Amino acid sequence: MTIRPATPDDAETIAAIYRPYVTDTVITFEIDAPDAEEMRARIERITPTHPWLVAEVDGAVLGYAYGSAYRTRAAYRWVAETGIYVADAARGQRIGTPLYRALLDELHRRGFVAAMGVMTAGNPASTALHERLGFVDTGTQPGIGYKHGGWHDVVFWQKDLAERMREPKEPLA
């Protein structure tokens, strides 16, 4: 397996991986699956400060992970929200852990002090992944997302990546 930075050329495959999560699950609260053009725009817009990575096996992208702004207020800029998605056909092939670990390493390298995994409650695979990588459950917001006919809780998981400095340096692009 190769883990590398995502490029705009990966947008079509990334959109295809993400689509069933949007249409068939409550794992993401996105309602309409973004197409390749939208994914390309997201990769281009976000990657100057927050990494997008893909996992390839035999030249095929089977998963992706990314960091994004946790909140829009400037005081949060040293914290990244994370996301990871693996293709249906690749689940159980040990792609998620090394891919997520590489994302966390890259966030740390860029100067982020914490990563936040924000997920729908009742997702045992994601819970296990976050626990395996040393995230701590920092709380649940009950019933804040409505999708597929029901209200869903959101669980916040936090992993510290670096010591909090008195005068932190800006995260690297």
N, CA and C of each residue as an Amber inpcrd file, in Angstrom:
protein
   519
   0.8500000  -1.1800000   0.0000000   0.0000000   0.0000000   0.0000000
   0.8950000   1.2420000   0.0000000   0.4820000   2.2200000  -0.7830000
   1.1580000   3.5120000  -0.8510000   0.1980000   4.5800000  -0.3530000
   0.6900000   5.4390000   0.5180000  -0.0910000   6.5830000   0.9800000
   0.6080000   7.8220000   0.4460000  -0.1670000   8.6510000  -0.2260000
   0.4090000   9.8370000  -0.8660000  -0.5870000  10.9900000  -0.7860000
  -0.1060000  12.2130000  -1.0390000  -1.0340000  13.3470000  -1.0800000
  -2.0460000  13.1720000  -2.2120000  -3.2770000  13.5320000  -1.9340000
  -4.3100000  13.5110000  -2.9720000  -4.0430000  14.6390000  -3.9530000
  -4.4390000  14.4240000  -5.1920000  -4.3370000  15.4570000  -6.2160000
  -5.7280000  15.6570000  -6.8140000  -5.9220000  16.7440000  -7.5280000
  -7.2180000  16.9380000  -8.1930000  -7.5790000  15.7820000  -9.1270000
  -6.5910000  15.0610000  -9.6390000  -6.8640000  13.9100000 -10.5030000
  -7.5320000  12.7540000  -9.7550000  -7.4620000  12.7610000  -8.4260000
  -8.0890000  11.7170000  -7.6120000  -9.5620000  12.0090000  -7.3270000
 -10.0480000  13.1590000  -7.7420000 -11.3820000  13.6190000  -7.3470000
 -12.4910000  12.6530000  -7.7480000 -12.4130000  12.0920000  -8.9330000
 -13.4740000  11.1890000  -9.3790000 -13.5510000   9.9410000  -8.5030000
 -12.3960000   9.3670000  -8.1950000 -12.3700000   8.1720000  -7.3430000
 -12.7960000   8.5070000  -5.9250000 -12.3450000   9.6370000  -5.4150000
 -12.7370000  10.0540000  -4.0640000 -14.2520000  10.2540000  -3.9970000
 -14.8180000  10.8870000  -5.0070000 -16.2780000  11.0820000  -5.0330000
 -16.9960000   9.7330000  -5.0450000 -16.4680000   8.7710000  -5.8020000
 -17.0910000   7.4430000  -5.8750000 -17.0010000   6.7080000  -4.5360000
 -15.8920000   6.8440000  -3.8290000 -15.7450000   6.2170000  -2.5150000
 -16.7410000   6.8280000  -1.5300000 -16.8750000   8.1500000  -1.5810000
 -17.7080000   8.8690000  -0.6210000 -19.2080000   8.7050000  -0.8760000
 -19.5960000   8.5780000  -2.1310000 -21.0180000   8.5570000  -2.5130000
 -21.8780000   7.6140000  -1.6630000 -21.5150000   6.3290000  -1.4950000
 -22.4060000   5.4580000  -0.7000000 -22.5050000   5.8560000   0.7720000
 -21.4840000   6.5020000   1.3000000 -21.5750000   6.9910000   2.6790000
 -22.6590000   8.0650000   2.7780000 -22.7470000   8.9020000   1.7380000
 -23.7450000   9.9800000   1.7340000 -25.1390000   9.4290000   1.4770000
 -25.2750000   8.5840000   0.4610000 -26.6060000   8.1390000   0.0370000
 -27.2010000   7.0500000   0.9150000 -26.3610000   6.2100000   1.5210000
 -26.8600000   5.0080000   2.1900000 -26.6860000   4.9750000   3.7050000
 -25.9790000   5.9630000   4.2770000 -25.6870000   5.9000000   5.7120000
 -25.9100000   7.2510000   6.3750000 -25.7720000   7.2380000   7.6980000
 -25.7530000   8.4860000   8.4590000 -24.3400000   8.7520000   8.9880000
 -23.3500000   8.0780000   8.4230000 -21.9600000   8.2900000   8.8210000
 -21.5460000   9.7240000   8.5300000 -22.0320000  10.2830000   7.4370000
 -21.8370000  11.7020000   7.1420000 -23.2050000  12.3580000   7.1110000
 -23.2560000  13.6050000   7.5070000 -24.5200000  14.3250000   7.4700000
 -24.7010000  15.0900000   6.1680000 -23.7930000  14.9140000   5.2520000
 -23.9870000  15.5040000   3.9310000 -25.1930000  14.8020000   3.3030000
 -26.0640000  15.5550000   2.6560000 -27.3000000  15.0020000   2.1070000
 -27.1580000  14.6410000   0.6290000 -26.4910000  15.4920000  -0.1240000
 -26.2890000  15.2600000  -1.5540000 -24.8360000  14.9090000  -1.8020000
 -24.6150000  13.7940000  -2.4700000 -23.2490000  13.3470000  -2.7320000
 -22.5560000  14.3040000  -3.6990000 -21.4020000  14.8180000  -3.3120000
 -20.6780000  15.7060000  -4.2150000 -20.1250000  14.9340000  -5.4130000
 -20.1290000  15.5920000  -6.5650000 -19.5640000  14.9660000  -7.7570000
 -18.0590000  15.2200000  -7.8020000 -17.4140000  14.7040000  -8.8540000
 -15.9660000  14.8350000  -8.9800000 -15.5340000  16.2920000  -9.0310000
 -16.2980000  17.1300000  -9.6910000 -15.9440000  18.5460000  -9.7860000
 -15.9210000  19.1990000  -8.4060000 -16.9170000  18.8990000  -7.5780000
 -16.9560000  19.4450000  -6.2270000 -15.8010000  18.9040000  -5.3880000
 -15.5060000  17.6080000  -5.4990000 -14.3780000  17.0380000  -4.7450000
 -13.0670000  17.6790000  -5.1870000 -12.9180000  17.8930000  -6.4710000
 -11.7070000  18.5530000  -6.9840000 -11.5760000  19.9380000  -6.3530000
 -12.6620000  20.6720000  -6.2930000 -12.6400000  22.0100000  -5.6960000
 -12.2830000  21.9310000  -4.2130000 -12.8000000  20.9460000  -3.5100000
 -12.4810000  20.8010000  -2.0860000 -10.9970000  20.5100000  -1.8860000
 -10.4680000  19.6070000  -2.6890000  -9.0430000  19.2700000  -2.5760000
  -8.1980000  20.5170000  -2.8470000  -8.5070000  21.2310000  -3.8820000
  -7.7250000  22.4160000  -4.2440000  -7.8730000  23.5360000  -3.2210000
  -9.0570000  23.6800000  -2.6570000  -9.3320000  24.7590000  -1.7150000
  -8.7010000  24.4900000  -0.3520000  -8.7010000  23.2740000   0.0850000
  -8.2930000  22.9640000   1.4530000  -6.8270000  22.5930000   1.5750000
  -6.2560000  21.9120000   0.6030000  -4.9150000  21.3690000   0.7850000
  -3.7960000  22.3700000   1.0350000  -3.9250000  23.6580000   0.7330000
  -2.8120000  24.5280000   1.1020000  -2.4850000  24.4950000   2.6020000
  -3.4650000  24.3040000   3.4440000  -3.1980000  24.2450000   4.8830000
  -3.5080000  22.8840000   5.4980000  -4.4860000  22.1950000   4.9770000
  -4.9070000  20.9180000   5.5550000  -4.6950000  19.7950000   4.5360000
  -4.0360000  18.7260000   4.9550000  -3.7080000  17.6600000   4.0020000
  -4.9010000  16.7890000   3.6140000  -4.8560000  16.3240000   2.3810000
  -5.7160000  15.2520000   1.8830000  -4.7720000  14.1500000   1.4370000
  -4.9910000  12.9330000   1.9050000  -4.1530000  11.7960000   1.5430000
  -5.0150000  10.7010000   0.9400000  -4.4030000   9.9010000   0.0740000
  -5.0820000   8.7280000  -0.4640000  -4.2260000   7.5020000  -0.2000000
  -4.8860000   6.3490000  -0.0960000  -4.2170000   5.0590000   0.0180000
  -4.4330000   4.3100000  -1.2870000  -3.3410000   3.8950000  -1.8940000
  -3.3840000   3.1570000  -3.1560000  -2.8750000   1.7350000  -2.9460000
  -3.5230000   0.8080000  -3.5980000  -3.0530000  -0.5670000  -3.6520000
  -3.0520000  -0.9620000  -5.1270000  -1.9070000  -1.3610000  -5.6200000
  -1.7630000  -1.7200000  -7.0390000  -2.2980000  -0.6290000  -7.9580000
  -2.0300000   0.6220000  -7.6080000  -2.4310000   1.7450000  -8.4440000
  -3.8660000   2.2040000  -8.2960000  -4.6600000   1.5150000  -7.4840000
  -6.0650000   1.8870000  -7.2900000  -6.2250000   2.6030000  -5.9480000
  -6.8710000   3.7640000  -5.9660000  -7.1620000   4.4910000  -4.7280000
  -8.3200000   3.7830000  -4.0320000  -8.0550000   3.3300000  -2.7920000
  -9.0600000   2.5760000  -2.0450000  -9.5540000   3.3040000  -0.7950000
  -8.9670000   4.4380000  -0.5000000  -9.4030000   5.2020000   0.6540000
  -8.7770000   6.5710000   0.6430000  -9.3710000   7.4690000   1.4130000
  -8.7940000   8.8040000   1.5480000  -9.0740000   9.3340000   2.9470000
  -8.2200000  10.2480000   3.3640000  -8.3550000  10.8920000   4.6660000
  -7.9450000  12.3440000   4.4980000  -8.5390000  13.2000000   5.2900000
  -8.2250000  14.6160000   5.1440000  -8.4060000  15.3520000   6.4620000
  -7.7640000  16.4990000   6.5280000  -7.9740000  17.4240000   7.6190000
  -8.6880000  18.6470000   7.0790000  -9.4470000  19.2840000   7.9320000
 -10.1240000  20.5280000   7.5590000 -10.2140000  21.4020000   8.8050000
 -10.6280000  22.6320000   8.6080000 -10.7690000  23.5390000   9.7410000
 -11.7910000  22.9650000  10.7200000 -11.4460000  22.9930000  11.9920000
 -12.3770000  22.4980000  13.0150000 -13.5210000  23.4930000  13.2180000
 -13.2010000  24.7470000  13.2880000 -14.1640000  25.8330000  13.4040000
 -13.5940000  27.0200000  12.6360000 -14.4240000  28.0000000  12.3390000
 -13.9620000  29.1240000  11.5360000 -13.2840000  30.2250000  12.3430000
 -13.4700000  30.2800000  13.6300000 -12.8430000  31.3180000  14.4470000
 -11.3260000  31.1070000  14.4740000 -10.5770000  32.2120000  14.4310000
  -9.1160000  32.1580000  14.3350000  -8.4640000  31.4020000  15.4860000
  -9.0220000  31.4440000  16.6580000  -8.4160000  30.7880000  17.8140000
  -8.3660000  29.2650000  17.6830000  -9.1570000  28.7120000  16.7740000
  -9.1880000  27.2560000  16.5650000  -8.2030000  26.7830000  15.4930000
  -7.4190000  27.6780000  14.9020000  -6.6480000  27.3130000  13.7120000
  -5.5720000  26.2700000  13.9360000  -5.2490000  25.9250000  15.1710000
  -4.2630000  24.8890000  15.4520000  -4.9140000  23.5120000  15.6620000
  -6.2130000  23.4370000  15.4460000  -6.9520000  22.1820000  15.5910000
  -7.5770000  21.8350000  14.2490000  -7.4450000  20.5890000  13.8440000
  -8.0150000  20.1430000  12.5720000  -9.0920000  19.1000000  12.8250000
 -10.1720000  19.2080000  12.0840000 -11.1690000  18.1370000  12.0700000
 -10.7080000  17.1270000  11.0250000 -10.9370000  15.8630000  11.2920000
 -10.4610000  14.8150000  10.3930000 -11.6160000  14.0290000   9.7950000
 -11.3660000  13.4350000   8.6600000 -12.3230000  12.5560000   8.0180000
 -11.5730000  11.4370000   7.3180000 -12.1490000  10.2630000   7.2930000
 -11.5340000   9.1280000   6.6060000 -12.6400000   8.2500000   6.0260000
 -12.4330000   7.8250000   4.7830000 -13.4040000   6.9830000   4.0940000
 -12.6480000   5.9310000   3.2920000 -13.1170000   4.7010000   3.3860000
 -12.5140000   3.5790000   2.6740000 -13.5600000   2.9920000   1.7380000
 -13.1370000   2.6320000   0.5450000 -14.0450000   2.0390000  -0.4370000
 -14.6990000   0.7880000   0.1330000 -15.9590000   0.5770000  -0.2000000
 -16.6910000  -0.6040000   0.2760000 -15.8960000  -1.8840000   0.0680000
 -15.3560000  -2.0590000  -1.1130000 -14.6430000  -3.2910000  -1.4590000
 -13.3490000  -3.4600000  -0.6740000 -12.8540000  -2.3970000  -0.0700000
 -11.5700000  -2.4560000   0.6300000 -11.7140000  -2.5240000   2.1490000
 -12.9330000  -2.5190000   2.6590000 -13.1060000  -2.5880000   4.1170000
 -12.5570000  -3.9030000   4.6410000 -11.8910000  -3.8200000   5.7850000
 -11.2980000  -5.0080000   6.3910000  -9.9430000  -5.3580000   5.8260000
  -9.3910000  -4.5420000   4.9470000  -8.0820000  -4.8260000   4.3440000
  -6.9510000  -4.0400000   5.0050000  -7.2030000  -3.5100000   6.1920000
  -6.1900000  -2.7970000   6.9740000  -5.6610000  -1.5550000   6.2480000
  -6.5910000  -0.8030000   5.7080000  -6.2380000   0.4400000   5.0320000
  -6.4430000   1.6320000   5.9620000  -7.4990000   1.6070000   6.7650000
  -7.8650000   2.7580000   7.5770000  -6.8250000   3.1770000   8.5910000
  -6.2760000   2.2470000   9.3440000  -5.3410000   2.6140000  10.4120000
  -4.0750000   3.2740000   9.8670000  -3.3740000   2.6710000   8.9010000
  -2.1780000   3.3620000   8.4120000  -2.4850000   4.6760000   7.6950000
  -3.6190000   4.7440000   7.0230000  -4.0020000   5.9760000   6.3410000
  -4.2730000   7.0820000   7.3500000  -5.0270000   6.7710000   8.3890000
  -5.3440000   7.7740000   9.4140000  -4.0750000   8.1760000  10.1710000
  -3.2280000   7.1890000  10.4740000  -1.9680000   7.4880000  11.1670000
  -1.1170000   8.4540000  10.3340000  -1.0550000   8.2310000   9.0220000
  -0.2900000   9.1270000   8.1460000  -0.8820000  10.5370000   8.1690000
  -2.2110000  10.6390000   8.1880000  -2.8540000  11.9450000   8.2780000
  -2.4690000  12.6410000   9.5750000  -2.5390000  11.9320000  10.6850000
  -2.1980000  12.5240000  11.9790000  -0.7420000  12.9700000  12.0070000
   0.1480000  12.1700000  11.4480000   1.5630000  12.5440000  11.3740000
   1.7510000  13.8230000  10.5610000   1.0260000  13.9240000   9.4540000
   1.1440000  15.1130000   8.6050000   0.5590000  16.3450000   9.3020000
  -0.5390000  16.1830000  10.0060000  -1.1000000  17.3070000  10.7640000
  -0.1040000  17.7770000  11.8260000   0.5080000  16.8370000  12.5080000
   1.5190000  17.1730000  13.5120000   2.6840000  17.9130000  12.8610000
   3.1720000  17.4090000  11.7450000   4.2930000  18.0280000  11.0380000
   3.9710000  19.4720000  10.6460000   2.7120000  19.7250000  10.3170000
   2.3110000  21.0670000   9.9000000   2.0630000  22.0120000  11.0720000
   2.1220000  21.5050000  12.2960000   1.9950000  22.3740000  13.4540000
   0.6430000  22.3750000  14.1290000  -0.2270000  21.4620000  13.7640000
  -1.5090000  21.3650000  14.4640000  -1.2820000  20.7060000  15.8210000
  -2.0130000  21.1540000  16.8280000  -1.8260000  20.6230000  18.1750000
  -2.8440000  19.5480000  18.5410000  -3.9430000  19.4740000  17.7980000
  -4.9570000  18.4580000  18.1010000  -5.7450000  18.1330000  16.8430000
  -6.2500000  16.9160000  16.8240000  -7.1420000  16.4590000  15.7590000
  -8.4680000  16.0930000  16.3940000  -9.5540000  16.4640000  15.7190000
 -10.8930000  16.1620000  16.2100000 -11.5900000  15.2330000  15.2270000
 -11.9660000  14.0710000  15.7010000 -12.8120000  13.1720000  14.9380000
 -14.2460000  13.4330000  15.3880000 -15.0780000  13.8480000  14.4750000
 -16.4700000  14.1740000  14.7860000 -17.3280000  13.1910000  14.0160000
 -18.0290000  12.3070000  14.7480000 -18.7380000  11.2420000  14.0420000
 -20.1160000  10.9650000  14.6260000 -20.9390000  10.3750000  13.7880000
 -22.2630000   9.9630000  14.2160000 -22.1190000   8.8380000  15.2340000
 -22.8680000   8.9240000  16.3150000 -22.8520000   7.8650000  17.3270000
 -23.3640000   6.5620000  16.7080000 -22.8910000   5.4630000  17.2440000
 -23.3510000   4.1640000  16.7630000 -22.5920000   3.6770000  15.5440000
 -21.3480000   4.1040000  15.3910000 -20.4980000   3.6800000  14.2870000
 -19.3300000   2.8960000  14.8860000 -19.4980000   1.5850000  15.1260000
 -18.4800000   0.8260000  15.8520000 -17.1260000   0.7680000  15.1430000
 -17.1070000   0.7450000  13.8270000 -15.8190000   0.6950000  13.1220000
 -15.0280000   1.9840000  13.3500000 -15.7070000   3.1080000  13.2640000
 -15.0270000   4.3830000  13.4780000 -14.6270000   4.5500000  14.9410000
 -15.4750000   4.1220000  15.8460000 -15.1300000   4.1790000  17.2680000
 -13.8650000   3.3790000  17.5340000 -13.8010000   2.1550000  17.0120000
 -12.6260000   1.3040000  17.2170000 -11.3700000   1.9390000  16.6180000
 -11.4960000   2.5280000  15.4390000 -10.3500000   3.1760000  14.7990000
  -9.8350000   4.3310000  15.6540000 -10.7350000   5.1750000  16.1220000
 -10.3140000   6.3100000  16.9410000  -9.6770000   5.8480000  18.2510000
 -10.2520000   4.8480000  18.8830000  -9.6690000   4.3270000  20.1160000
  -8.2920000   3.7320000  19.8550000  -8.1520000   2.9800000  18.7680000
  -6.8820000   2.3420000  18.4120000  -5.7760000   3.3940000  18.2130000
  -6.1450000   4.5620000  17.7010000  -5.1600000   5.5950000  17.4190000
  -4.9870000   6.6020000  18.5570000  -5.5950000   6.3110000  19.7060000
  -5.3530000   7.1200000  20.8910000  -6.2380000   8.3420000  21.0530000
  -7.3330000   8.4030000  20.3270000  -8.2870000   9.4900000  20.5260000
  -9.0480000   9.2470000  21.8250000  -9.5320000  10.3160000  22.4130000
 -10.3210000  10.2590000  23.6390000 -11.7090000  10.8180000  23.3430000
 -12.7340000  10.1230000  23.8000000 -14.1170000  10.5860000  23.6640000
 -14.2790000  11.8140000  24.5510000 -14.5790000  12.9550000  23.9270000
 -14.6920000  14.1950000  24.6930000 -16.1330000  14.6860000  24.8270000
 -17.0790000  13.8830000  24.3640000 -18.4630000  14.2610000  24.5930000
 -19.3870000  13.9660000  23.4370000 -20.6690000  13.9820000  23.7550000
 -21.7120000  13.6990000  22.7750000 -22.7050000  14.8480000  22.7510000
 -23.0860000  15.2280000  21.5490000 -24.1710000  16.1830000  21.3900000
 -25.3740000  15.3860000  20.8960000 -26.4020000  15.2740000  21.7230000
 -27.5430000  14.4330000  21.3680000 -28.4440000  15.0570000  20.3050000
 -28.8330000  14.2300000  19.3580000 -29.8550000  14.5810000  18.3820000
 -29.6200000  15.8550000  17.6010000 -28.3960000  16.1110000  17.1350000
 -28.1580000  17.3770000  16.4350000 -28.1210000  17.2410000  14.9160000
 -28.2040000  16.0220000  14.3950000 -28.2150000  15.8540000  12.9450000
 -29.4170000  15.0400000  12.5070000 -30.1360000  15.5370000  11.5030000
 -31.3130000  14.8270000  11.0010000 -31.0070000  14.3160000   9.6000000
 -31.1210000  13.0060000   9.4260000 -30.8950000  12.3890000   8.1200000
 -31.6030000  11.0460000   8.0790000 -32.0710000  10.6910000   6.9130000
 -32.7440000   9.4030000   6.6870000 -33.8530000   9.1440000   7.7080000
 -34.6320000  10.1840000   7.9910000 -35.8110000  10.0190000   8.8200000
 -35.5790000   9.9700000  10.3060000 -34.3890000  10.3270000  10.7790000
 -34.1650000  10.2930000  12.2160000 -33.1260000  11.2940000  12.6750000
 -33.1910000  11.5850000  13.9730000 -32.2300000  12.4710000  14.6120000
 -31.0810000  11.6310000  15.1460000 -29.8540000  12.1330000  14.9910000
 -28.6690000  11.3570000  15.3540000 -27.7410000  12.1610000  16.2540000
 -27.1500000  11.4390000  17.2090000 -26.1640000  12.0230000  18.1070000
 -24.8200000  12.1350000  17.3880000 -24.0170000  13.0820000  17.8290000
 -22.6640000  13.2530000  17.3110000 -21.6840000  13.1370000  18.4710000
 -20.6420000  12.3260000  18.2630000 -19.6180000  12.0960000  19.2750000
 -18.3350000  12.8000000  18.8350000 -17.6960000  13.4790000  19.7760000
 -16.4460000  14.1870000  19.5090000 -15.2780000  13.3930000  20.1090000
 -14.2900000  13.1180000  19.2760000 -13.0860000  12.4050000  19.6860000
 -11.8950000  13.3270000  19.4670000 -11.0150000  13.4020000  20.4380000
  -9.8620000  14.3030000  20.3380000  -8.5690000  13.5430000  20.5490000
  -7.5820000  13.8920000  19.7240000  -6.2310000  13.3670000  19.9050000
  -5.2810000  14.5550000  19.9120000  -4.5360000  14.6810000  20.9960000
  -3.5250000  15.7220000  21.0530000  -2.3360000  15.2900000  20.2060000
  -1.8250000  16.2260000  19.4300000  -0.7160000  15.9530000  18.5170000
   0.5780000  16.6020000  18.9660000   0.4830000  17.6550000  19.7630000
   1.6710000  18.3840000  20.1910000   1.3560000  19.1490000  21.4730000
   2.4100000  19.5460000  22.1260000   2.2900000  20.3460000  23.3350000
   1.7180000  21.7220000  22.9880000   0.9280000  22.2690000  23.8770000
   0.3890000  23.6140000  23.6950000   1.4800000  24.6070000  24.0720000
   1.9160000  25.3790000  23.1000000   2.9640000  26.3820000  23.3300000
   2.3150000  27.7080000  23.7540000   3.0500000  28.4700000  24.5360000
   2.5390000  29.7650000  24.9770000   2.2950000  30.6720000  23.7840000
   3.1880000  30.6740000  22.8100000   3.0570000  31.4540000  21.5850000
   3.2150000  30.5010000  20.4030000   2.1370000  29.8360000  19.9850000
   2.2620000  28.8340000  18.9190000   2.5990000  29.4540000  17.5660000
   3.3630000  28.7000000  16.7910000   3.6490000  29.1160000  15.4120000
   2.4440000  28.8000000  14.5580000   2.2770000  29.5510000  13.5050000
   1.1600000  29.2970000  12.5860000   1.3260000  27.9200000  11.9460000
   0.2280000  27.1810000  11.7380000   0.3240000  25.9120000  11.0050000
   0.9190000  26.1470000   9.6210000   1.6920000  25.1890000   9.1640000
   2.3620000  25.2830000   7.8660000   1.4150000  24.9510000   6.7280000
   1.6300000  25.6280000   5.6260000   0.9000000  25.2970000   4.3950000
   1.6430000  24.1740000   3.6930000
